[in-house]
Amino acid sequence: MTLEIVSSNKSFGGWHKRYRHRSSSLNCDMIFAVYLPPQAEQGEKLPVLYWLSGLTCTDENFMQKAGALRLAAELGLIIVAPDTSPRGAGVPDDPDGAWDFGLGAGFYLNATQQPWAQHYRMYDYVVEELPALVEANFPVSDSRGISGHSMGGHGALICALKNPGRYRSVSAFAPITNPLNCPWGEKAFSRYLGEDRSRWREWDACVLIADADEKLPILVDQGDRDDFMEGQLKPQALQAAAATAGHPLTLRIQPGYDHSYYFIASFIDDHLRHHAQALKA
Ligand SMILES: N[C@@H](CCC(=O)N[C@@H](CSC=O)C(=O)NCC(=O)O)C(=O)O
């Protein structure tokens, strides 16, 4: 698979790079970003953290706004940030141009319904295709972590819960915890997966955690001034499901913080250390 370099910027002694490639899962060209810390030039294979962004984002939001690169350089952590949906000519979008469905809103699942199923397979892309590409082209070990924000927090949780052994660490900022039971999730799942709600269950963290074979400790930060917390994100649903399942969850409700990247930047260091500790063990 050919990678075309889009941009390259030195940062904290390492390199932030963007690449374009043809995705076979998504049937379109995709761009992803990778941060290569300085240690990547010393010949050793490094652990890798996959970051999944939220609604309306691309590969750029996290890399530009989260303030993660200084500590990633110090810890020797490679960070990979994919886009949040398929893109480009021929990829269908919300008919009304809404920001919470279609382009920028792939929900990290594999769509089964038309016209979405041909392109909207972000789960396969994030779990299989992108890691294979990254592992073939960059000095990464098989020590993988996954994190994300909001829709991307949902993505990180389901990718980890559905794939025991694939990830060694997981965390999320303000994740959509129970998409079966929130407006964003109901809108996306009914269109991508159809009206049969039983088919939605395999994409919901609160359902998956009940039967998880592996109990990777989950770190979640959630701002209590987040306008989406009560109606969309529902951290208490994840807390209840984790307690019932005996799944280790650290849920930190952060006073005064909203849903923005100002919040993420405030706690990203804790998440990077959470991942580095597990990935380097
Ligand atoms: N455009 C919307 C707001 C959309 C928004 O808040 N997106 C969040 C993720 S929400 C859940 O997945 C985000 O990360 N935005 C990008 C950023 O750089 O802040 C509106 O107008 O309300």
The ligand as a Gaussian input file, in Angstrom:
#p B3LYP/6-31G(d) Opt

LIG

0 1
 N      -20.228000      21.758000      15.305000
 C      -20.930000      21.476000      16.486000
 C      -20.009000      21.057000      17.610000
 C      -19.315000      19.794000      17.288000
 C      -18.372000      19.392000      18.387000
 O      -18.437000      19.862000      19.513000
 N      -17.505000      18.462000      18.056000
 C      -16.575000      17.980000      19.036000
 C      -16.785000      16.514000      19.194000
 S      -18.469000      16.196000      19.700000
 C      -18.622000      14.513000      19.771000
 O      -18.176000      13.697000      19.088000
 C      -15.173000      18.321000      18.588000
 O      -14.229000      17.656000      18.975000
 N      -15.050000      19.369000      17.781000
 C      -13.799000      19.746000      17.174000
 C      -12.986000      20.766000      17.917000
 O      -11.846000      21.019000      17.452000
 O      -13.426000      21.297000      18.941000
 C      -21.709000      22.679000      16.918000
 O      -21.668000      23.597000      16.147000
 O      -22.298000      22.622000      17.991000

